[in-house]
Amino acid sequence: MENGILERKEHAVFEHEDMRLLDAELDAIAAEGSTASAANTKPVWKLAESFTRENERAKEETQRLLGSIAIRGEAAATTAETANTEQTLMTAVKLAAQGDTSARTVIKNNVVTDVAERLFKAAHQTQISMQFKNGKLQQEGRLLTNIHKNTLEHTLLNKEMLRRSQHELHNAHMFEQLHASGVLKTHDAVVFSPASTAMSLAEKKKYNFFIDTETCSIQWLSANGDDVTLGSAFVAGKRDPQSERHDIATIHKMAAQGGVELTETDGTELIQHVFLMPKGAFHHVGHVVRWYDQAAGGTFYGQDAPVQDYDAYANVCQQRTEGFDGTVEKIVQQLMSEADAFKTPMEAIMRLDELSERYCVKEAITDLSLDAAVFGKVAAQHIMDARMYLAVGDYDSFNSSLRKAQATADSASCPLAKERATGESDANGDTTSEEGDSQEKWMNCPYCSAKVFADPCATKLSCWDCTAMVFNGKVISKGNGGTQKRRAQRAEAKQ
């Protein structure tokens, strides 16, 4: 079918008074994709913005939401208080601590995402289930648009990060408009999110972009009625740390093969495009990655590595994610135990960041498939040392390297400017300056000396290491001694 006929069909559809695509028209569009596949050509792409009215509605919804919040920028970084009714991680933690199981699931989803994005900067993919309810895309009652709203309202954003966040918010509204119009009955949506091409190296480091890979995120959204599958894949934007970026050219080539000519060379501007591909062209996000690798000239998830079977690798990624359940559960439990300590949404976000980094360092030591470099050069060396000591059974040296790795780790799950002023650490992990807010937030556990998050106004305090707990000023448990006691026991056993 000629593109001109399709354009006329789309125009006719938009004149339909209830703004919904007719089934016959949808079948015709789907048939075009099937014909293309049968002819061994790439699936025909459509740009979602060509659906004019849906695009305009998405823009209106985006601007309405932007107008209702106070965006946090570097020039005006005041602490944002939030009502308990808002859908933030802090609210979920507080509700979960009171026994709300749905809120607990929200926390777990946040932690799973954080761990996956922190440990894997390329060659990994995840998949979650969402639902369309009352015209809104949500997971466990949490609106996708509200997740982006929280980013805009509660995190520090420079002009470039603000652009990225606004594009992502618009895309979320676009998904909802496409579903309402019936477009997602016959098409899946794909979005590419390359690393910024406008930020300096220093700015990228501040916002935790991983320079070694210049990671590009690929999202694939497929709806089956009101049930939605959202797959995310992390692909490298360059073959190896020393190579030039290839991701922008690769995305342009993919689009051209699908019949869409792109002009943007700015990584952030590419985020604004939602590509529509006929259903059946891809069965999971890994199939989009396969096309990306082919367009990149023969990579694997964007890197210079042997190509593997993409279906089998999708299962590897799923098993890998499920393997972190134990770590995820520990982080969830710790966040819930500290629920009373969080006074602002950002405090909960930063505590998740701190806990996830601490536990992910442990994962990186025991799982040799993980790239220690994601924690920074200094921590990576301590992780490699810890791996060696663990292998030879030198547990004292292992624990020493573990502590040093945790103290010097510099990682992130997504681009985020960390508000707290962290002290500089030397190569041994010794802190040379105190955290700016340490007087209010940190203390040493009296039972094992571990550094723990604290609040003198909190009703419940607990230690992540030895599990000691204080409730309403009364010691409930003195814990199990933690790492310090276990180290002493091992030393005694050796004598």
C-alpha positions as CSV (number, residue, x, y, z in Angstrom):
1,M,0.0,0.0,0.0
2,E,1.4,3.4,-0.9
3,N,2.3,5.9,1.9
4,G,0.1,8.5,0.3
5,I,-3.0,6.3,0.7
6,L,-2.0,5.7,4.4
7,E,-1.8,9.5,5.0
8,R,-5.2,10.0,3.5
9,K,-6.6,7.2,5.7
10,E,-5.1,8.8,8.8
11,H,-6.7,12.1,7.8
12,A,-10.1,10.5,7.4
13,V,-9.7,8.7,10.7
14,F,-9.1,12.0,12.5
15,E,-12.4,13.4,11.1
16,H,-14.2,10.5,12.8
17,E,-16.2,12.2,15.5
18,D,-15.2,10.0,18.4
19,M,-11.5,10.1,17.4
20,R,-11.2,6.4,17.3
21,L,-9.6,4.5,14.4
22,L,-12.1,2.3,12.5
23,D,-11.3,-1.4,12.6
24,A,-11.2,-1.7,8.8
25,E,-8.6,1.0,8.7
26,L,-6.6,-0.6,11.4
27,D,-6.7,-3.9,9.5
28,A,-5.4,-2.2,6.4
29,I,-2.5,-0.6,8.2
30,A,-1.6,-3.9,9.9
31,A,-1.8,-5.6,6.5
32,E,0.9,-3.3,5.2
33,G,3.2,-4.4,7.9
34,S,2.5,-8.1,7.2
35,T,3.2,-7.5,3.5
36,A,6.5,-5.9,4.3
37,S,7.5,-8.7,6.5
38,A,6.6,-11.3,3.9
39,A,8.8,-9.5,1.4
40,N,11.8,-9.8,3.8
41,T,12.0,-6.1,4.3
42,K,12.1,-4.2,7.5
43,P,8.8,-3.3,9.2
44,V,7.3,0.0,8.1
45,W,7.6,2.7,10.8
46,K,5.2,5.5,11.5
47,L,6.0,8.6,13.6
48,A,3.4,9.0,16.4
49,E,3.5,12.8,15.9
50,S,2.0,12.3,12.5
51,F,-1.2,11.4,14.4
52,T,-1.8,15.1,14.7
53,R,-4.7,15.3,17.2
54,E,-3.3,12.7,19.5
55,N,0.0,14.6,19.5
56,E,-1.7,17.9,20.2
57,R,-3.7,16.3,23.1
58,A,-0.5,14.8,24.5
59,K,1.2,18.2,24.3
60,E,-1.8,19.8,26.1
61,E,-1.8,17.2,28.9
62,T,2.0,17.7,29.3
63,Q,1.8,21.4,29.5
64,R,-1.2,21.2,31.9
65,L,0.8,18.9,34.3
66,L,4.0,21.1,33.9
67,G,1.9,24.1,34.9
68,S,0.7,22.4,38.0
69,I,4.1,21.7,39.5
70,A,7.1,23.6,40.7
71,I,10.0,22.3,38.6
72,R,13.2,22.1,40.5
73,G,16.3,23.6,38.8
74,E,19.8,24.2,39.8
75,A,19.1,27.9,40.3
76,A,16.3,27.2,42.8
77,A,16.9,24.0,44.7
78,T,14.6,24.3,47.7
79,T,13.4,21.3,49.6
80,A,10.1,20.1,48.3
81,E,7.5,19.0,50.9
82,T,4.8,16.7,49.5
83,A,1.4,15.7,50.6
84,N,1.0,12.1,51.7
85,T,-1.5,11.6,48.9
86,E,1.1,12.0,46.2
87,Q,2.5,9.0,44.5
88,T,6.1,9.1,45.5
89,L,8.6,6.5,46.8
90,M,8.4,8.1,50.2
91,T,4.6,7.8,50.4
92,A,4.9,4.1,49.3
93,V,7.4,3.4,52.0
94,K,5.2,4.9,54.7
95,L,2.1,3.1,53.5
96,A,4.0,-0.2,53.2
97,A,5.3,0.2,56.7
98,Q,1.6,0.3,57.8
99,G,0.8,-2.9,56.0
100,D,-0.2,-1.8,52.5
101,T,0.7,-4.6,50.2
102,S,0.3,-2.6,46.9
103,A,2.6,0.1,48.3
104,R,5.1,-2.6,49.1
105,T,5.0,-3.8,45.5
106,V,5.6,-0.3,44.4
107,I,8.8,-0.2,46.5
108,K,9.9,-3.5,45.2
109,N,9.4,-2.3,41.6
110,N,11.5,0.8,42.3
111,V,14.3,-1.3,43.9
112,V,14.3,-3.9,41.0
113,T,14.6,-1.1,38.5
114,D,17.4,0.7,40.5
115,V,19.4,-2.5,40.9
116,A,19.2,-3.5,37.2
117,E,20.0,0.0,35.9
118,R,22.9,0.4,38.4
119,L,24.6,-2.9,37.6
120,F,24.0,-3.0,33.9
121,K,24.9,-0.2,31.6
122,A,24.6,-2.4,28.5
123,A,23.6,-5.9,27.4
124,H,20.6,-6.2,29.7
125,Q,16.9,-5.9,29.3
126,T,13.9,-5.9,31.6
127,Q,10.1,-6.4,31.2
128,I,7.2,-5.2,33.3
129,S,3.4,-5.5,33.1
130,M,1.3,-2.4,33.2
131,Q,-2.4,-1.6,32.7
132,F,-4.5,1.1,31.1
133,K,-7.2,2.1,33.6
134,N,-9.5,5.1,33.1
135,G,-7.3,6.2,30.2
136,K,-4.1,6.2,32.2
137,L,-1.1,3.9,32.0
138,Q,-0.3,2.6,35.5
139,Q,1.4,-0.1,37.5
140,E,0.1,-1.1,40.9
141,G,-2.1,2.0,40.8
142,R,0.9,4.3,40.2
143,L,0.5,6.4,37.1
144,L,3.4,6.5,34.6
145,T,2.9,10.2,34.2
146,N,3.3,10.7,37.9
147,I,6.6,9.0,37.9
148,H,7.9,11.6,35.4
149,K,6.1,14.4,37.4
150,N,8.1,13.3,40.5
151,T,11.3,13.6,38.6
152,L,10.5,17.1,37.5
153,E,9.2,18.2,40.9
154,H,11.6,16.5,43.4
155,T,15.0,16.2,41.7
156,L,17.6,18.8,40.6
157,L,17.5,19.4,36.8
158,N,19.7,21.6,34.7
159,K,18.3,22.8,31.3
160,E,19.4,19.6,29.5
161,M,17.9,17.3,32.0
162,L,14.7,19.3,32.0
163,R,14.5,18.9,28.3
164,R,14.9,15.1,28.6
165,S,12.3,14.9,31.4
166,Q,9.8,16.9,29.5
167,H,10.1,14.7,26.4
168,E,9.7,11.6,28.6
169,L,6.5,13.1,30.2
170,H,5.1,13.9,26.7
171,N,5.8,10.3,25.5
172,A,3.9,8.9,28.5
173,H,0.9,11.1,27.6
174,M,1.4,10.1,23.9
175,F,1.1,6.4,24.8
176,E,-2.2,7.1,26.5
177,Q,-3.6,9.0,23.6
178,L,-2.5,6.3,21.1
179,H,-4.3,3.7,23.2
180,A,-7.5,5.8,23.4
181,S,-7.5,6.2,19.6
182,G,-7.0,2.5,19.0
183,V,-3.6,2.9,17.3
184,L,-2.1,0.4,19.8
185,K,-4.5,-2.3,18.6
186,T,-2.3,-2.8,15.5
187,H,1.0,-1.1,16.4
188,D,3.7,-1.3,19.1
189,A,5.5,1.8,20.2
190,V,9.3,2.2,20.4
191,V,11.3,5.0,22.0
192,F,15.1,5.5,21.9
193,S,16.7,7.5,24.7
194,P,20.4,8.1,23.8
195,A,22.8,9.8,26.2
196,S,23.0,13.5,26.0
197,T,25.1,15.0,23.2
198,A,24.8,18.5,24.5
199,M,26.3,18.1,28.0
200,S,30.0,18.5,28.9
201,L,31.9,15.5,30.4
202,A,31.7,17.2,33.8
203,E,28.0,17.7,33.5
204,K,27.5,14.1,32.5
205,K,29.5,12.9,35.5
206,K,27.4,15.1,37.8
207,Y,24.2,13.5,36.4
208,N,25.7,10.0,36.5
209,F,25.8,9.2,32.8
210,F,28.2,6.2,32.4
211,I,30.8,7.5,29.9
212,D,32.3,4.1,29.1
213,T,29.2,3.0,27.3
214,E,27.2,6.2,26.6
215,T,24.2,4.0,27.3
216,C,21.1,4.3,25.1
217,S,17.8,3.0,26.5
218,I,15.3,1.4,24.1
219,Q,11.7,1.1,25.3
220,W,9.2,-1.2,23.5
221,L,5.5,-0.9,24.5
222,S,2.9,-3.4,23.4
223,A,-0.8,-3.4,24.4
224,N,-3.2,-6.3,24.4
225,G,-6.4,-4.6,25.2
226,D,-5.8,-2.8,28.5
227,D,-2.9,-5.1,29.4
228,V,0.5,-3.6,28.5
229,T,4.0,-5.0,28.3
230,L,6.8,-2.5,28.7
231,G,10.3,-3.8,27.8
232,S,13.4,-1.8,28.3
233,A,16.9,-2.6,27.0
234,F,20.2,-1.0,27.7
235,V,22.5,-0.8,24.7
236,A,25.9,0.8,24.4
237,G,26.2,3.9,22.4
238,K,29.8,3.0,21.5
239,R,31.6,-0.3,20.8
240,D,34.1,0.1,23.6
241,P,35.2,2.9,26.0
242,Q,37.7,4.2,23.6
243,S,35.4,4.2,20.5
244,E,33.4,7.1,19.1
245,R,29.7,7.1,19.6
246,H,27.7,5.2,17.0
247,D,24.2,5.3,18.5
248,I,22.9,8.4,16.8
249,A,23.9,7.2,13.3
250,T,22.5,3.7,14.2
251,I,19.1,5.1,15.1
252,H,19.1,7.2,11.9
253,K,19.9,4.1,9.9
254,M,17.1,2.0,11.6
255,A,14.6,4.8,11.0
256,A,15.6,5.1,7.3
257,Q,15.2,1.3,6.9
258,G,11.7,1.7,8.3
259,G,10.8,4.5,5.9
260,V,11.3,7.5,8.3
261,E,14.0,10.1,7.7
262,L,15.3,11.7,10.8
263,T,17.2,15.0,10.9
264,E,18.0,15.4,14.6
265,T,21.6,14.7,15.7
266,D,20.9,15.8,19.2
267,G,20.5,12.8,21.5
268,T,17.9,14.5,23.7
269,E,15.8,15.6,20.8
270,L,15.6,12.0,19.5
271,I,13.8,11.1,22.7
272,Q,10.7,13.0,21.6
273,H,10.0,10.6,18.7
274,V,7.6,7.7,19.4
275,F,8.0,5.2,16.6
276,L,5.1,2.9,15.7
277,M,5.7,-0.5,14.2
278,P,3.2,-3.1,13.1
279,K,2.3,-5.7,15.8
280,G,4.1,-9.0,15.3
281,A,7.3,-7.4,14.0
282,F,8.8,-7.8,17.4
283,H,7.9,-10.1,20.3
284,H,10.1,-8.5,23.0
285,V,12.5,-5.6,23.2
286,G,15.4,-7.8,22.4
287,H,14.2,-8.0,18.8
288,V,14.5,-4.2,18.5
289,V,18.0,-4.6,19.9
290,R,18.8,-7.2,17.2
291,W,17.8,-4.6,14.5
292,Y,19.9,-2.0,16.4
293,D,22.9,-4.3,16.3
294,Q,22.5,-5.0,12.6
295,A,22.3,-1.3,11.9
296,A,25.4,-0.7,14.0
297,G,27.4,-3.0,11.7
298,G,27.4,-6.1,13.8
299,T,27.5,-5.4,17.6
300,F,25.8,-7.1,20.5
301,Y,23.7,-4.7,22.5
302,G,25.8,-2.0,21.0
303,Q,29.1,-3.4,22.1
304,D,32.0,-5.1,20.3
305,A,31.0,-8.6,21.5
306,P,30.0,-11.9,19.8
307,V,26.4,-12.0,18.8
308,Q,24.1,-14.4,20.7
309,D,20.6,-15.7,20.2
310,Y,18.4,-12.8,21.2
311,D,15.5,-15.0,22.5
312,A,17.8,-17.1,24.6
313,Y,19.5,-14.0,25.9
314,A,16.2,-12.5,26.9
315,N,15.7,-15.5,29.2
316,V,19.3,-15.0,30.6
317,C,18.4,-11.4,31.5
318,Q,15.1,-12.5,33.2
319,Q,16.9,-15.2,35.2
320,R,19.6,-12.6,36.1
321,T,17.0,-10.2,37.4
322,E,15.3,-12.8,39.4
323,G,18.6,-13.8,40.9
324,F,18.7,-10.4,42.7
325,D,15.5,-11.1,44.6
326,G,17.4,-11.6,47.9
327,T,19.2,-8.3,47.6
328,V,16.0,-6.5,46.5
329,E,14.1,-7.9,49.6
330,K,16.8,-6.6,51.9
331,I,16.7,-3.1,50.5
332,V,12.8,-3.1,50.6
333,Q,12.9,-4.2,54.3
334,Q,15.5,-1.6,55.2
335,L,13.5,1.2,53.5
336,M,10.3,0.2,55.3
337,S,12.1,0.0,58.7
338,E,13.2,3.6,58.2
339,A,9.8,4.9,57.0
340,D,9.5,7.4,59.9
341,A,12.9,9.0,59.1
342,F,11.8,10.3,55.6
343,K,10.5,13.8,55.7
344,T,10.7,14.6,51.9
345,P,10.5,12.5,48.7
346,M,14.1,13.2,47.9
347,E,15.3,11.7,51.2
348,A,13.7,8.4,50.3
349,I,15.2,8.5,46.8
350,M,18.7,9.2,48.1
351,R,18.4,6.5,50.7
352,L,17.4,4.0,48.0
353,D,20.4,5.2,46.1
354,E,22.7,4.6,49.1
355,L,21.3,1.2,50.0
356,S,21.3,0.0,46.4
357,E,24.9,1.0,45.9
358,R,26.0,-0.7,49.1
359,Y,24.3,-4.0,48.3
360,C,25.1,-3.9,44.6
361,V,28.8,-3.7,45.5
362,K,28.4,-7.0,47.3
363,E,26.7,-8.5,44.2
364,A,29.5,-7.3,42.0
365,I,32.1,-9.1,44.2
366,T,30.3,-12.5,44.1
367,D,29.0,-12.3,40.5
368,L,32.0,-12.3,38.3
369,S,29.9,-11.5,35.2
370,L,29.2,-8.0,36.5
371,D,31.4,-5.2,35.3
372,A,33.1,-3.7,38.4
373,A,33.8,-0.5,36.4
374,V,30.2,0.7,36.9
375,F,31.2,1.7,40.4
376,G,34.1,3.9,39.4
377,K,37.8,3.2,39.0
378,V,38.8,3.2,42.7
379,A,35.9,1.0,43.8
380,A,36.4,-1.3,40.9
381,Q,40.0,-2.1,42.0
382,H,38.7,-2.8,45.6
383,I,36.0,-5.1,44.1
384,M,38.7,-7.0,42.1
385,D,40.8,-7.3,45.3
386,A,37.8,-8.6,47.2
387,R,37.1,-11.2,44.6
388,M,40.6,-12.4,44.8
389,Y,40.6,-12.6,48.6
390,L,37.3,-14.4,48.6
391,A,38.6,-17.0,46.2
392,V,41.6,-17.8,48.4
393,G,39.6,-17.7,51.7
394,D,41.3,-14.6,53.2
395,Y,38.1,-13.3,54.8
396,D,39.7,-10.5,56.8
397,S,41.2,-8.9,53.7
398,F,38.0,-9.6,51.8
399,N,36.0,-7.7,54.4
400,S,38.5,-4.8,54.3
401,S,38.3,-4.6,50.5
402,L,34.5,-4.8,50.6
403,R,34.3,-1.9,53.0
404,K,36.7,0.1,50.9
405,A,34.7,-0.6,47.8
406,Q,31.5,0.5,49.4
407,A,33.1,3.6,50.7
408,T,34.5,4.7,47.3
409,A,31.7,3.4,45.1
410,D,30.4,6.0,42.6
411,S,27.4,4.5,40.8
412,A,23.8,5.4,39.8
413,S,20.8,3.8,38.4
414,C,19.7,6.7,36.2
415,P,20.8,10.2,35.5
416,L,20.3,12.0,38.8
417,A,22.1,14.9,40.5
418,K,22.8,13.8,44.0
419,E,21.8,16.5,46.4
420,R,23.8,15.6,49.4
421,A,27.3,16.7,49.7
422,T,29.3,13.5,50.0
423,G,32.8,13.5,51.5
424,E,35.8,12.8,49.4
425,S,37.3,9.4,49.9
426,D,40.9,8.4,49.3
427,A,42.0,5.2,47.6
428,N,41.6,3.2,50.9
429,G,38.0,4.3,51.3
430,D,38.8,6.7,54.3
431,T,36.5,9.7,54.3
432,T,38.5,13.0,54.3
433,S,35.5,15.3,54.9
434,E,32.1,14.8,56.5
435,E,28.8,14.8,54.7
436,G,27.2,18.2,54.8
437,D,24.1,16.8,56.5
438,S,25.8,14.1,58.6
439,Q,24.9,15.8,61.9
440,E,21.2,15.2,61.1
441,K,21.2,12.0,59.1
442,W,24.0,9.7,60.1
443,M,25.3,7.9,63.2
444,N,27.4,4.9,64.1
445,C,25.4,2.0,65.4
446,P,26.3,1.5,69.1
447,Y,26.2,-2.3,68.8
448,C,28.3,-2.9,65.6
449,S,29.7,0.6,64.7
450,A,28.1,0.5,61.2
451,K,27.2,3.8,59.7
452,V,23.4,4.1,59.7
453,F,20.8,6.5,58.5
454,A,19.2,8.2,61.6
455,D,16.7,10.8,62.6
456,P,16.3,12.0,66.3
457,C,12.6,12.6,65.6
458,A,12.0,9.1,64.2
459,T,10.0,6.6,66.2
460,K,11.8,3.7,64.7
461,L,15.6,3.3,64.0
462,S,17.3,0.2,62.8
463,C,20.8,-0.9,61.7
464,W,21.3,-2.4,58.2
465,D,24.2,-4.5,59.4
466,C,23.4,-6.1,62.8
467,T,19.6,-5.4,62.7
468,A,19.6,-3.7,66.1
469,M,16.4,-1.7,66.6
470,V,15.1,1.2,68.7
471,F,11.4,2.0,68.9
472,N,10.1,5.2,70.6
473,G,13.4,5.6,72.4
474,K,13.4,2.0,73.7
475,V,15.9,-0.6,72.6
476,I,13.9,-3.4,71.1
477,S,16.9,-5.5,69.9
478,K,20.7,-5.2,70.3
479,G,21.1,-7.1,67.0
480,N,23.3,-9.9,66.1
481,G,26.7,-8.2,66.2
482,G,26.8,-7.7,62.4
483,T,30.0,-7.8,60.3
484,Q,32.2,-6.9,63.2
485,K,31.2,-9.9,65.3
486,R,31.3,-12.3,62.4
487,R,34.8,-11.2,61.6
488,A,35.9,-11.7,65.2
489,Q,34.4,-15.2,65.2
490,R,36.2,-16.2,62.1
491,A,39.5,-14.9,63.5
492,E,38.9,-16.9,66.7
493,A,38.1,-20.0,64.7
494,K,41.4,-19.7,62.8
495,Q,43.4,-19.8,66.1
